[in-house]
Amino acid sequence: ETERKVADVSEHEIVGRGMISLFTPMLLRIVANEEGTYSSPALMLSATLALCKCMCISKTFCEKHLPLLFSVLAKAPNDDQDLRANVVIALGDLAFRFPNEVEPYTPRIYACLRDKSTRVRNHTMMVLTHLILNDMVKVKGNVCEIALCLQDKEPRIRDMARLLFHELSKRTNSPIYNLLPDIVSQLSQLNLKQEVFREIMLFLLCFIKKDKQNEMLMEKLIQRFPKCTSINQKADLAYCIAQLKVNDKCIKCLNDTFKLYKDALFDEDVLKNFMSVVSKAKKNTKLDTKDALEELEAKFNEHAAAGMENVKASRKAVRAKKRAAKRVARKKEWEESDEEEELSEVEETETGEMEFDEENQPENRRTPSAVAEKAVGKRKSGRSSNRSRRGVRS
């Protein structure tokens, strides 16, 4: 009963009808700063912190003004890292106090991991680590942002991300295994450098130790090959498959799903990773699938050679198509230039006739021989200019 009364007082009395409620309109006006009246960074920082503390008291007040708080976070100047860092810490407190109200805004908290400020990223990583390990925030769907922190420039952020994944790996429900397909899918869409992607995946795949998890993960990764839009994505998937432990069921899976990845074997990197799986399996003396391994290796080599021939043929066809397009464009240019030459000759003829008419006037009349010499000279000069233009064009 006492707890219910205290909760009712904090929900409705303190911020709703108490003395603090007299100051909340002023805080909201300063934090919103719609007219740009308040330009002092210290004032904005103090008002934002005061608003966050009021939001920690009442669930209704928090839910109502969360959009304002995230708009302040988004619009904060790049050089005002203190404001962004303090808002992130306050959001951690609000998420712990009212997790259901803050949950829709979780992706915007994760987005702070890409902030330009090292301090903001560090604070965000600490807040998220605390919330995730206490099951206050869902990690699925946004785990890619934490995986990227494994390659952050700041050593403290990298170490914190590694610590978070180590702690998750100790849990019995295998969260890292469940998160890996999402991580692979999201990272492959970011067009990361190959070494960055592979270093991240090499670290995460070390936590997959159970045979059943290896088998299931290999099958899931192979199923993603048809969805890839570039050969680089397929090469990254093949690299992930090569890092898994191999057993009889894995080899069977590679044989059964061969049609899904056979079109990518022409790539040297893809072929190398799949061949490393075969060589790893051959070293395992417990395997009873030597015939299947030999058959799989033969299929790899056969389709790699055939795929390379197809790629060369397609490249040759593309080059031939480009050459044909250039020939058509060149022919069109020639036709246009011939039309221009014909028009210029017609204009010259008309000009010559007009000059001839002027010369035949009584005051400008010349001898027939002079007129003929002038006409011959114009024709010669016109032909020579046409030849020179065609010579330059050829």
C-alpha positions in Angstrom: 0.0 0.0 0.0 2.8 2.4 0.9 4.6 1.7 -2.3 1.5 2.3 -4.3 1.0 5.7 -2.6 4.6 6.7 -3.2 4.3 5.7 -6.9 1.1 7.7 -7.2 2.7 10.8 -5.6 5.7 10.6 -7.9 3.5 10.1 -10.9 1.0 12.9 -10.4 2.0 15.2 -7.5 5.6 16.1 -7.7 5.8 17.1 -11.4 2.1 17.3 -12.0 0.8 19.6 -9.2 3.8 20.2 -6.9 6.2 23.1 -6.7 8.5 21.6 -9.4 5.6 21.8 -11.9 5.8 25.6 -11.7 9.3 25.4 -13.3 8.6 22.8 -16.0 7.1 25.2 -18.6 10.2 27.4 -18.3 12.4 24.3 -18.8 10.5 23.2 -21.8 10.6 26.6 -23.4 14.4 26.9 -22.9 15.2 23.3 -24.1 12.9 23.6 -27.2 14.4 27.1 -28.0 12.1 27.4 -30.9 12.8 31.1 -31.6 16.6 30.7 -31.0 16.4 33.1 -28.0 18.6 31.1 -25.7 22.1 30.8 -27.1 24.1 30.1 -24.0 25.6 26.6 -24.0 25.7 26.5 -20.2 22.0 27.5 -20.0 21.0 24.8 -22.5 23.0 22.2 -20.7 21.6 23.0 -17.2 18.0 23.2 -18.5 18.3 19.9 -20.4 19.7 18.1 -17.3 16.9 19.6 -15.1 14.3 18.4 -17.6 15.9 14.8 -17.6 15.6 14.7 -13.9 12.0 15.7 -14.0 11.4 13.0 -16.6 12.9 10.4 -14.2 10.1 11.1 -11.7 7.0 10.7 -13.7 6.3 8.0 -16.4 3.6 10.2 -18.1 5.9 13.3 -18.1 8.7 11.2 -19.5 6.7 9.6 -22.3 5.3 13.1 -23.3 8.7 14.8 -23.6 10.9 12.0 -24.9 10.6 13.3 -28.5 11.8 16.7 -27.4 14.8 15.2 -25.7 15.8 13.2 -28.8 15.4 16.3 -31.0 17.8 18.1 -28.7 20.2 15.2 -29.1 19.9 15.3 -32.9 20.2 19.1 -33.2 23.0 19.7 -30.8 26.0 21.4 -32.4 29.0 19.3 -33.3 31.2 21.2 -30.9 28.8 20.8 -28.0 29.8 17.3 -27.0 29.0 17.9 -23.3 25.3 18.3 -24.1 25.2 15.1 -26.2 27.2 13.1 -23.7 24.9 14.2 -20.8 21.8 13.4 -22.7 23.0 9.9 -23.5 23.7 9.3 -19.8 20.2 10.6 -18.9 18.7 8.4 -21.5 20.4 5.4 -19.8 18.7 6.4 -16.5 15.3 6.8 -18.2 15.7 3.4 -20.0 16.4 1.8 -16.7 13.5 3.6 -15.0 10.9 3.3 -17.8 12.1 0.7 -20.2 8.8 0.3 -22.1 8.5 4.0 -22.8 12.1 4.3 -24.1 12.1 1.1 -26.1 10.8 2.6 -29.3 13.7 5.1 -29.3 16.3 2.4 -28.9 17.7 2.6 -32.4 18.4 6.3 -31.9 20.4 5.6 -28.8 22.5 3.0 -30.8 23.0 5.6 -33.5 25.1 7.6 -31.0 27.8 4.9 -31.3 28.6 6.6 -34.7 29.0 10.1 -33.2 32.1 12.0 -34.2 33.0 12.7 -30.6 35.0 10.0 -28.8 33.5 11.0 -25.5 29.9 10.6 -26.7 30.7 7.2 -28.2 32.4 6.1 -25.0 29.4 7.2 -22.9 27.0 5.5 -25.3 28.9 2.2 -25.2 28.9 2.3 -21.3 25.2 3.0 -21.1 24.3 0.3 -23.6 26.6 -2.3 -22.0 24.9 -1.6 -18.7 21.4 -1.8 -20.2 22.0 -4.9 -22.3 23.6 -7.0 -19.5 20.7 -6.1 -17.3 18.2 -7.0 -20.0 16.7 -3.6 -20.1 17.3 -3.1 -23.8 16.9 -5.5 -26.7 20.1 -6.1 -28.6 18.7 -7.8 -31.6 18.3 -5.6 -34.6 20.9 -3.1 -33.5 23.8 -5.4 -32.6 25.6 -4.4 -35.8 26.3 -1.0 -34.2 28.1 -2.7 -31.3 29.9 -5.1 -33.7 31.3 -2.0 -35.5 32.7 -0.8 -32.2 35.1 -3.7 -32.3 37.1 -1.7 -34.9 36.7 1.7 -33.3 39.7 4.0 -33.2 39.4 4.5 -29.4 40.9 1.5 -27.5 38.5 1.9 -24.6 35.5 1.5 -26.8 37.0 -1.5 -28.5 37.7 -3.1 -25.2 34.2 -2.4 -23.9 32.7 -4.0 -27.0 34.8 -7.1 -26.6 33.8 -7.3 -22.9 30.2 -7.1 -23.8 30.4 -10.0 -26.3 32.4 -12.0 -23.8 29.8 -11.5 -21.1 27.0 -12.4 -23.6 28.9 -15.6 -24.6 28.7 -16.8 -21.0 24.9 -17.0 -21.0 23.1 -20.3 -21.5 20.8 -19.1 -24.3 23.7 -18.6 -26.8 22.8 -15.0 -27.7 25.8 -14.6 -30.0 24.8 -17.6 -32.1 21.3 -16.1 -32.4 22.7 -12.7 -33.3 25.3 -13.7 -35.9 23.0 -14.0 -38.9 21.7 -10.4 -38.3 25.3 -9.2 -37.8 26.4 -10.8 -41.1 23.4 -9.4 -43.0 23.8 -5.9 -41.7 27.5 -5.6 -42.0 27.5 -6.9 -45.6 25.1 -4.1 -46.6 27.4 -1.4 -45.2 30.1 -1.9 -47.9 32.9 -2.1 -45.3 36.5 -2.8 -46.2 37.1 -6.5 -46.5 39.7 -6.6 -43.7 37.4 -4.7 -41.3 34.5 -7.1 -41.9 36.7 -10.2 -41.6 38.3 -9.1 -38.4 34.9 -8.5 -36.8 33.6 -11.9 -37.9 36.8 -13.7 -36.9 36.4 -12.4 -33.3 32.6 -13.3 -33.1 32.9 -16.7 -34.7 35.3 -17.8 -32.0 32.3 -18.0 -29.6 30.6 -20.7 -31.7 32.0 -23.8 -30.1 29.1 -26.4 -30.1 28.9 -28.8 -33.1 25.2 -28.2 -33.5 25.6 -24.5 -33.7 28.4 -24.8 -36.3 26.1 -27.0 -38.4 23.1 -24.7 -38.2 25.2 -21.6 -38.8 26.8 -23.0 -41.8 23.4 -23.9 -43.3 22.1 -20.3 -42.6 25.2 -18.7 -44.2 24.9 -20.9 -47.3 21.2 -20.0 -47.6 22.2 -16.3 -47.9 24.3 -16.8 -51.1 21.3 -16.3 -53.5 20.4 -13.0 -51.7 23.9 -11.5 -52.2 24.1 -8.6 -54.7 27.9 -8.7 -55.3 30.7 -11.2 -55.5 32.4 -9.5 -52.5 29.4 -10.3 -50.3 29.7 -13.9 -51.4 33.4 -14.0 -50.6 32.7 -12.6 -47.1 30.2 -15.4 -46.5 32.6 -18.0 -47.7 35.2 -16.6 -45.3 32.7 -17.0 -42.4 32.0 -20.6 -43.4 35.8 -21.3 -43.6 36.1 -20.2 -39.9 33.6 -22.7 -38.6 34.5 -26.2 -37.3 33.8 -29.0 -39.7 32.2 -32.4 -39.1 30.4 -35.0 -41.2 27.1 -33.1 -41.2 28.8 -29.9 -42.4 30.3 -31.8 -45.4 26.8 -33.2 -46.1 25.4 -29.7 -45.9 27.9 -28.4 -48.4 27.1 -31.2 -50.8 23.3 -30.9 -50.4 23.3 -27.1 -50.9 26.0 -27.0 -53.6 23.6 -25.4 -56.2 23.2 -22.3 -54.0 26.9 -21.3 -54.1 28.3 -23.0 -57.2 27.9 -19.9 -59.3 30.3 -18.0 -57.1 33.2 -20.5 -57.3 34.8 -18.8 -60.2 36.0 -16.1 -57.8 39.5 -17.0 -56.5 38.7 -15.8 -52.9 35.4 -17.8 -52.7 37.1 -20.9 -54.1 40.1 -20.6 -51.7 37.7 -20.4 -48.6 35.7 -23.4 -49.7 38.9 -25.4 -50.4 40.1 -24.5 -47.0 37.0 -26.2 -45.5 37.8 -29.3 -47.5 41.5 -29.3 -46.4 40.4 -28.8 -42.8 38.0 -31.7 -43.1 40.8 -34.0 -44.5 43.0 -33.3 -41.5 40.2 -34.4 -39.2 40.8 -38.2 -38.8 37.4 -38.7 -37.2 35.5 -38.0 -40.4 34.1 -40.9 -42.3 33.3 -39.0 -45.5 36.5 -39.3 -47.5 34.5 -40.2 -50.7 32.2 -37.2 -50.1 35.2 -34.9 -49.6 36.8 -36.1 -52.9 33.6 -35.6 -54.7 33.1 -32.2 -53.3 36.6 -31.1 -54.1 36.2 -32.3 -57.7 32.9 -30.3 -58.0 34.6 -27.2 -56.7 37.4 -27.4 -59.3 35.0 -28.3 -62.1 32.6 -25.5 -61.5 35.4 -23.0 -60.8 36.9 -23.6 -64.2 33.4 -23.5 -65.9 32.5 -20.4 -64.0 35.7 -18.6 -65.1 35.0 -19.5 -68.7 31.5 -18.0 -68.4 32.8 -14.9 -66.8 35.4 -14.4 -69.6 32.6 -15.0 -72.2 30.3 -12.4 -70.5 33.2 -9.9 -70.3 34.0 -10.4 -73.9 30.3 -9.9 -74.8 30.2 -6.7 -72.8 33.3 -5.4 -74.6 31.8 -6.3 -78.0 28.6 -4.5 -77.1 30.6 -1.4 -76.1 32.6 -1.5 -79.4 29.3 -1.8 -81.4 27.9 1.2 -79.6 31.0 3.2 -80.3 30.7 2.3 -84.1 27.1 3.3 -84.2 27.9 6.7 -82.5 30.8 7.2 -84.9 28.6 6.5 -87.9 26.0 8.9 -86.7 28.6 11.6 -86.3 29.8 11.0 -89.9 26.3 11.3 -91.2 25.7 14.5 -89.3 29.0 16.0 -90.6 28.1 15.0 -94.2 24.7 16.8 -93.8 26.5 19.9 -92.5 28.9 19.8 -95.5 26.0 19.6 -98.0 24.2 22.5 -96.3 27.4 24.6 -96.4 27.9 23.8 -100.1 24.3 24.8 -100.8 24.9 28.1 -98.9 28.1 28.7 -100.8 26.3 28.1 -104.1 23.6 30.6 -103.2 26.1 33.1 -102.1 28.0 32.7 -105.4 24.8 33.2 -107.4 24.0 36.4 -105.4 27.6 37.7 -106.1 27.2 36.8 -109.7 24.0 38.8 -109.9 25.7 41.8 -108.3 28.6 41.6 -110.6 26.3 41.6 -113.7 25.0 44.9 -112.7 26.1 47.6 -115.1 28.4 49.3 -112.6 30.0 45.9 -111.4 30.0 44.0 -114.6 33.2 42.0 -115.2 34.6 39.9 -118.0 33.3 36.3 -118.3 36.8 34.9 -117.7 37.2 36.7 -114.4 33.9 35.4 -113.2 34.8 31.8 -114.2 38.1 32.0 -112.4 36.5 33.2 -109.2 33.9 30.3 -109.3 36.6 27.7 -109.9 38.7 29.1 -107.0 35.7 28.8 -104.6 35.0 25.2 -105.6 38.7 24.3 -105.1 38.8 25.9 -101.7 35.5 24.2 -100.6 36.8 20.8 -101.7 40.1 21.2 -100.0 38.4 22.3 -96.7 36.1 19.2 -96.9 39.1 16.9 -97.4 40.9 18.4 -94.5 37.9 18.0 -92.2 37.5 14.4 -93.2 41.2 13.8 -92.7 41.0 15.1 -89.1 37.9 13.0 -88.4 39.5 9.8 -89.7 
